Amino acid sequence: MQKNWQVELSSKSIKKREKYRMLDILIPDCQSKSCIEIGAETGVVTDYLRKNKNGRWIAGALSKKWYNICLQFIKKDVAKINPELIDFKDSTFDIILASRPEHIEDDDKFFQEVYRILKHKGEFFILTPHIHSSLFLNSLKERIGLTLERYDHYRPGYNAEALKNKLEQIGFKVIKQGSYCRLFSELIELTINASYAYLSGRKTKTQNKKKETTNFSYRPASEEDIGKNRLLFTAYSLIFPVLLAISKLDYLLFSTQGYVLYMQAKKV
């Protein structure tokens, strides 16, 4: 049976594999619970949670584009979310996962909305890029052209203490925080994103020399993208086992900060 392109793509992502590992650790069994992932994009994380954590999971997409892609994949319980005015009643959900708060312009309003639609003693989980003085690769992204605009980010990520303060001011109690995806995993991901952006951008420019700007993308975002870059994706698939093995060197850096921040909070 042929893999869905979303699954095919995520299976070759070191950071996505790490995300699944963290979700296994953080999120409890959700049997009989009402849950939503806000920032679902392709739907692979919501699909993973449905299969591994039980409960009813809604995929909340932040744009019409991602809504359509997500719906194509997981078929049901997909919602288009306005993060600053979420169209659900008060105290609707037992568990809320925010996968991409850095994509939300007014994050203060978003966190207030999450608090509103979360049940009493409900749990809020956040996974987001980590801002810390020791994480030098963060500054490298801008230098090689992977800007906030091109990532569709409103901010580069969050500092743990600042994010904790935001949540506590709203009324959450932060009960767990930490980071993952350390130097080797982040360096591999950064290299892959930059290489894909360069090669796909150059290909687009070659195909249409009259365009002044290239169609920039740091990763495939559709089945068509994968088809157009099938040779590139096949080559990457061949070296992926080696890259995955290299990423395991992160375990030697267990005492250092990771490039993805996680936080777990409760509505009290």
Helices and strands as residue ranges (DSSP letters): H 5-10, H 14-26, E 34-38, H 44-53, E 56-61, H 64-74, E 78-80, E 93-98, G 101-103, H 107-117, E 118-129, H 137-143, H 148-151, H 160-170, E 172-180, H 183-207, H 223-228, H 230-247, G 248-253, E 260-267
